[in-house]
């Protein structure tokens, strides 16, 4: 039951951010918004503020903003003609369509900012396992040693160690070690080793042959230093997601890694139990995934709308409504097939071990 609650909170906030983006830019462009709904289908709760009806609907996997003139069946009065979505220039309609995914990226950045400000666990650069006959073992490193610096550069967390070693040349590096309260230096020469990256590809990586102890320290940023860190984190996750999607299309990543609502449900509960920062991180990653998937040029998605409006901008006239409707039906079929496949993968995972990359 807790999994359902946490998943509902996560999806509700992500959908709210997405639809608020459409809503805000539509209002700024003086488009009349008729309905703002979280969820699809039958409306469970409704209330009206001004000219807009706000609703919570029965199916929570999404939401929508209905604008005047968005449907070919809308009756548009003469006095409201200038506020009709259909009468707006293609660039304005593109901005409204793009605002949803863009706000999901902004929301992810905000979540990362909260993580950095309120505190997040970082792995200490404390040695756990030492691989036999590795450069670290040959240099005499032992379990429990604290790595405090490399070549005079301070090392405060495990990622500092990884970054410095992987970016170095294959040459002796001076490591500053603290053991049982005593500090000393030791030279270690990294070696190249083949291993799999997060996409399952074999890559060469420099290593010294140690693993982390697993000990963590809660680290916090101030209100100002958290901003660039959150922006950089948002960029890196976005870059990884786009790269992962490309590799999925190329076949480098197995399509079995696609996950759906059941996986989100399970992961939401698991990350929430692991702590605030883990749950917020999960939400931020899903928000970025949602943004990137939505800008794909598939009819009925935001990316499909943007494609139509770009074509209108190029040819100088509107695409016939019939053509748009046919394309959207094709888009619905494509989405249903993807969702069915995602459900299949989710169910298959429940019956056996599996990995997932996280395309939603």
C-alpha positions in Angstrom: 0.0 0.0 0.0 2.9 2.4 0.8 4.3 1.7 -2.7 1.0 3.0 -4.2 1.0 6.1 -2.0 4.6 7.0 -2.8 4.1 6.3 -6.5 1.0 8.4 -6.5 2.9 11.3 -4.9 5.7 11.0 -7.4 3.6 10.7 -10.5 1.1 13.4 -9.2 3.9 16.0 -8.8 5.6 15.1 -12.1 2.3 15.4 -14.0 1.5 18.6 -12.1 4.8 20.2 -13.2 4.4 19.1 -16.8 0.8 20.3 -17.2 1.5 23.5 -15.3 4.2 24.3 -17.9 1.6 24.0 -20.7 -1.0 26.0 -18.6 1.4 28.8 -17.7 2.7 29.5 -21.2 -0.8 29.2 -22.6 -2.1 31.8 -20.2 0.9 34.1 -20.9 0.1 33.7 -24.7 -3.5 34.8 -23.9 -5.0 31.4 -24.8 -8.2 30.5 -23.0 -7.7 27.4 -20.9 -10.9 25.4 -20.4 -9.7 22.4 -18.3 -6.7 21.6 -16.2 -6.8 18.0 -15.2 -4.5 15.6 -13.3 -5.3 12.2 -14.7 -7.5 11.1 -17.6 -11.0 9.8 -17.9 -13.9 10.5 -15.6 -13.5 13.5 -13.4 -13.6 12.6 -9.7 -13.1 16.1 -8.2 -13.7 19.4 -10.0 -13.8 23.1 -9.1 -13.8 26.2 -11.1 -11.6 29.3 -10.8 -12.4 32.0 -13.4 -12.8 30.5 -16.8 -10.8 27.3 -16.1 -12.2 24.1 -14.6 -9.6 22.2 -12.5 -10.1 18.4 -12.1 -8.6 15.2 -10.7 -9.6 12.4 -13.0 -9.8 8.6 -12.5 -6.7 7.4 -14.4 -3.6 8.9 -12.8 -1.0 8.1 -15.5 -0.9 11.5 -17.0 -3.0 14.7 -17.3 -4.0 17.3 -19.8 -4.7 21.0 -20.4 -7.6 21.6 -22.7 -7.5 24.9 -24.5 -10.1 26.7 -26.6 -9.7 25.8 -30.3 -7.5 22.8 -29.6 -10.2 20.5 -30.9 -11.8 20.9 -34.3 -15.2 20.5 -32.6 -14.8 23.5 -30.3 -17.4 26.3 -30.8 -15.5 29.6 -30.8 -17.3 32.8 -30.4 -16.2 35.9 -32.3 -15.1 37.7 -29.1 -12.9 34.7 -28.1 -11.4 34.0 -31.6 -8.2 35.9 -30.7 -7.8 33.6 -27.6 -8.2 30.4 -29.6 -5.3 28.0 -29.6 -5.9 27.2 -33.2 -5.6 30.8 -34.2 -2.2 31.4 -32.6 1.0 31.5 -34.7 3.0 28.2 -35.0 5.8 29.5 -32.8 3.4 30.3 -30.0 1.9 26.8 -30.2 5.4 25.3 -30.3 6.2 27.2 -27.1 3.1 25.9 -25.4 3.9 22.3 -26.4 7.5 22.6 -25.4 6.7 24.1 -22.0 5.5 20.8 -20.5 8.8 18.9 -21.0 10.8 22.0 -20.1 9.0 22.3 -16.8 9.8 18.7 -16.1 13.5 19.4 -16.5 13.1 22.5 -14.3 11.3 20.4 -11.7 14.1 17.9 -11.8 16.6 20.7 -11.2 14.5 21.9 -8.3 14.5 18.4 -6.7 18.3 18.1 -7.1 18.6 21.6 -5.5 16.5 20.4 -2.5 18.8 17.3 -2.2 22.0 19.4 -2.1 20.6 22.0 0.3 18.9 19.5 2.8 21.7 17.0 2.8 22.8 14.0 0.8 25.0 11.0 1.6 28.4 10.8 -0.1 30.7 7.8 0.0 33.9 8.4 2.0 37.2 7.7 0.3 37.8 4.8 2.7 39.2 1.6 1.4 37.0 -1.5 1.6 38.1 -4.5 -0.4 41.6 -4.5 -1.9 41.9 -6.7 -5.0 44.6 -9.3 -4.8 47.7 -8.5 -7.0 46.2 -5.1 -7.9 48.3 -1.9 -8.0 46.8 -0.9 -4.6 47.7 -4.3 -3.1 51.2 -4.2 -4.4 51.6 -0.7 -2.9 50.5 -2.0 0.5 47.0 -0.4 0.8 44.8 -2.1 3.4 41.2 -2.2 4.3 40.2 0.8 6.4 42.8 3.1 4.9 41.5 6.6 4.3 42.7 8.2 1.0 43.0 11.9 1.8 44.7 13.2 -1.4 46.2 12.3 -4.8 49.2 14.3 -6.2 48.5 17.0 -3.5 44.9 17.4 -4.6 42.4 16.8 -1.6 40.1 13.8 -1.9 36.9 14.3 0.2 34.6 11.6 -1.3 34.8 8.4 -3.3 33.9 10.1 -6.6 36.9 12.4 -6.3 39.1 9.3 -6.2 37.3 7.7 -9.2 37.5 10.9 -11.3 41.2 11.6 -10.6 42.4 8.0 -11.2 40.3 7.6 -14.4 41.5 10.9 -15.9 45.2 10.3 -15.1 47.9 8.9 -17.2 49.3 5.4 -16.6 52.1 6.7 -14.3 52.9 6.6 -10.6 50.5 8.8 -8.6 51.3 10.0 -5.0 48.5 9.0 -2.7 48.2 10.6 0.8 46.9 7.9 3.2 45.8 8.0 6.8 45.9 4.7 8.7 45.3 4.4 12.4 45.7 8.1 12.9 49.1 8.2 11.0 49.6 9.9 7.7 51.9 8.7 5.0 52.4 8.9 1.2 52.6 6.0 -1.2 53.0 5.8 -5.0 50.5 3.8 -7.0 50.5 3.3 -10.8 46.9 2.8 -12.1 46.4 0.1 -14.8 43.8 -0.1 -17.5 41.2 -2.7 -17.2 38.2 -3.7 -19.2 34.8 -3.4 -17.6 31.1 -2.7 -18.5 29.7 0.8 -18.3 26.1 1.5 -17.3 25.0 0.7 -20.9 26.5 -2.7 -20.8 29.3 -1.7 -23.2 32.9 -2.9 -22.6 35.2 0.0 -22.0 38.8 0.6 -20.8 39.1 2.2 -17.5 42.0 3.1 -15.3 41.9 1.6 -11.8 44.0 0.9 -8.8 42.0 -2.1 -7.5 40.1 -0.9 -4.4 36.4 -0.8 -3.5 34.6 1.6 -1.1 34.0 0.7 2.5 30.4 1.8 2.2 30.7 4.4 4.9 29.0 7.6 4.1 28.9 11.2 5.3 25.9 13.6 5.0 27.0 16.6 3.0 25.1 19.9 2.6 25.5 22.8 0.2 24.5 26.4 1.0 21.7 28.1 -0.9 24.2 29.5 -3.5 26.6 26.6 -4.1 23.7 24.2 -4.5 22.5 26.0 -7.7 25.4 25.1 -10.0 25.6 21.6 -8.6 21.9 21.1 -9.2 22.2 22.5 -12.8 25.2 20.3 -13.5 23.4 17.2 -12.1 20.3 17.9 -14.2 22.5 18.3 -17.3 24.4 15.0 -16.7 21.2 13.0 -16.1 19.6 14.5 -19.2 22.7 13.7 -21.3 22.8 10.1 -20.0 19.0 9.6 -20.6 19.3 10.9 -24.2 22.4 8.7 -24.8 20.6 5.7 -23.3 17.6 6.3 -25.5 19.8 6.5 -28.6 21.6 3.2 -27.6 18.2 1.6 -27.0 17.1 2.5 -30.6 20.4 1.3 -31.9 20.0 -2.0 -30.1 23.1 -1.5 -27.8 20.7 -1.6 -24.8 18.2 -4.5 -24.7 14.5 -3.5 -25.0 14.0 -5.7 -21.9 15.3 -2.7 -19.9 12.2 -0.6 -20.7 10.2 -0.2 -17.5 6.5 0.8 -17.0 4.1 1.7 -14.2 4.7 -1.4 -12.1 8.4 -0.8 -12.0 7.8 2.8 -11.0 5.4 1.6 -8.3 8.0 -0.8 -6.9 10.9 1.7 -7.2 9.0 4.6 -5.7 8.3 2.5 -2.5 11.9 1.2 -2.3 13.6 4.6 -2.7 11.2 6.3 -0.3 12.2 3.7 2.4 15.9 4.3 1.7 15.5 8.0 2.6 14.4 11.4 1.5 17.4 12.2 -0.9 17.0 8.8 -2.6 13.3 9.3 -3.2 13.8 12.9 -4.5 16.6 11.6 -6.8 14.3 9.0 -8.2 11.6 11.6 -8.8 14.1 13.9 -10.6 15.4 11.1 -12.9 11.8 10.1 -13.8 10.9 13.7 -14.4 13.8 14.0 -16.9 12.9 10.7 -18.5 9.3 12.0 -18.9 10.5 15.3 -20.5 12.8 13.5 -23.0 10.2 10.9 -24.0 7.6 13.6 -24.5 9.7 15.5 -27.0 10.0 12.5 -29.3 8.4 13.2 -32.6 5.5 10.8 -32.1 2.1 12.1 -32.9 0.0 12.9 -29.8 3.1 13.5 -27.7 4.4 17.1 -27.3 7.2 16.3 -29.7 4.6 15.3 -32.3 2.8 18.6 -31.9 6.1 20.5 -32.2 6.8 18.7 -35.4 3.4 19.6 -36.9 3.9 23.3 -36.0 7.4 23.3 -37.4 6.0 21.9 -40.7 3.3 24.6 -40.6 6.0 27.3 -40.1 7.9 26.0 -43.1 5.1 25.5 -45.6 3.2 28.6 -44.4 -0.2 27.0 -43.9 -2.0 24.7 -41.5 -1.8 21.0 -41.9 -5.3 19.6 -42.7 -7.2 18.5 -39.6 -7.9 15.1 -41.1 -4.2 14.5 -41.6 -3.5 15.5 -38.0 -6.2 13.2 -36.7 -4.9 10.2 -38.7 -1.4 10.8 -37.4 -2.6 11.1 -33.8 -4.4 7.7 -34.2 -1.1 6.2 -35.3 0.6 7.8 -32.3 -1.9 6.3 -29.9 -1.3 2.9 -31.4 2.4 3.3 -31.0 2.1 4.5 -27.4 -0.3 1.6 -26.5 2.2 -0.9 -28.0 5.1 0.7 -26.0 3.0 0.6 -22.8 2.0 -3.0 -23.4 5.6 -4.0 -23.9 6.6 -2.1 -20.7 3.9 -3.9 -18.7 5.1 -7.2 -20.2 8.7 -6.4 -19.0 7.4 -5.4 -15.6 5.5 -8.6 -15.1 8.5 -10.6 -16.5 10.8 -9.0 -13.9 8.4 -10.0 -11.1 9.1 -13.6 -12.0 12.8 -13.4 -12.2 15.9 -11.2 -11.8 16.4 -8.2 -14.1 18.0 -4.9 -14.7 16.5 -1.7 -15.9 17.9 1.5 -17.4 14.8 3.6 -16.7 13.1 4.8 -19.9 9.5 5.9 -18.9 
